[in-house]
Amino acid sequence: MSAATPGGLAVVFVALYAAHQVADHWVQTQHQADHKGRPGWVGRIACFLHVATYTATALVALLAAAWRTGLELSPAATVAGLLVSAVTHYIADRRTPLRIIADRIGSGPFYRLNTAGMNGAYLLDQSWHIGWLFVAALVIGGAA
């Protein structure tokens, strides 16, 4: 099955989404989670290490999905899609850029919401990641 088929695109997105859930919540270390948004090199390095393991998890998921389904992945498209995911994940997880974006589009109050079990920053972070995973799936899954 070619990645350019609707089924191929679906397999790619599901693999990326599953990898996201595992990498963002299980693979990420507590140190990375606590420090990735800090200013300076401490934050940059923690975020880079998180994104590196996140991207490795996504690659493993894509390769496993391709192996089990017969999906043919383009190496160039896979690298490009994983770069889309990695760069946008890094941007969001540095926290300040996402907060600035939220403020500029009028979602700052929701970003700062942290009450009754609702954390606006976390929800905007996760929706940002999932939206970009879809773009990454289009990049990867659009290659024949």
N, C-alpha and C positions, 0 to 999 in steps of 0.2 A: 504494500500500500504506500502510495506517495504521500508525503507530508502536505502536498498541495490540495488534497481532497478534503471535503468537510470532515470526514472521519479522522483524517490525519491531524487536522487542526484541533479537533476535539481531544484527541489523545495527547497532543503536545500541551494544550492548556491544562488538562486534568493533571498531567505529570508535574507541570510547573506549580500548580495550585497546591497539590499534595506536598511537594517539596518545600514550598513556602511555609506551610503550616508546621512541618517538622523542623525545618531549619530555624524559623523565627522563634519557636517556642520550646524546642527540645535541644537542638544542636548549639544554639547560642549559649555561651557561658554567662554566668551571673556577672562576672567582671565586665564582659563586653556590654551587657545590658545596662549596667550601672555607669559605665564610662563613655560609651560611644557618642553621647551628646555633649560631653564636656569640651570646653574650649582648648585650643592648643593641640600639641602632638599626642598627649595622652588620649584625648577623644578621637583624634584622627586615626591613630593606630588601632584602638579598640574597635572602631567602626570598620576599618579596613579588614581586620581579622574576622569580624562577624560576616562581612560581605563575602569574603573569600570562602568561608565554610558554607555560607548560604548558597553561593554559586556552585560550589562542588556538590552540594546536596542536590541542587537542580540538575546538574549534569548526570549524576548517578540515576536520578529518577527518569530523565529523558532516555538514557541508554537502556535502562530496564524496560521502559515502556516500548521502546523500539524493538528490543529483543523479543519481547513477548507478543507483540502485535505484527511484527514484520514491517514496521514503519521504516521507510527510508529517509534518513535525515541528511540534509546537506551540511557538511562540516562548516562551510563558510556561513551559512544562514544560522546554524546553531551557535557559533561563536558570536555572530552579530546580535542575535536575540538574547543570549546570556549577558552580553555587554549592556544592552538596553536595560535588562533587569538589574544588573549589578550597579550601574551608575545611578539609576533612579532610586535604588534601594539605599545607596550611600547618602544621596541627597536628603532623603526623608529622615534617615536615622541619625543624621547630624543635628536634627531637631530644629535648629534656628531657621533653616530655609523653609521648612514646612510651616512653621509658625508665621513667618513673613508672608508666605503665599496665602495662608488662611486669613491673615489680617487684611491683605490687599483685596481679596475677593469678598470680604464681608463675613467670613466665617470665624473670625477671631474669638467671639464670645463662645462659640461651640468648641473651638480648640481648647479654651481654658476651662470648659465645663468639667467638673470632677465631683459629682454628687450622686447619691442614691445608686451607686454601682455603675454609673455612667462616666466614662472617661473620654471626653471629646478628642483629646490629642491622640489617644490610642486608636480610636475609631477612624479618624482622618488618616492616620498613618497606615492602618490596614487597608482602607479603601484605596489609598494612593498606590500601595503595593499591588493590589489585585488589578487595578486598572492598567498599570504598567506591565503586569504579567500577561494581560490580554494582548497588549501591543507586542510584547516579546513573542508570544505564541503566533501572532500574525507574521512576524518576521521569520520565525523558524518554520512555521507551518505553511507559509506561502511559497516556499521553495520546492521545486519539483525535483 
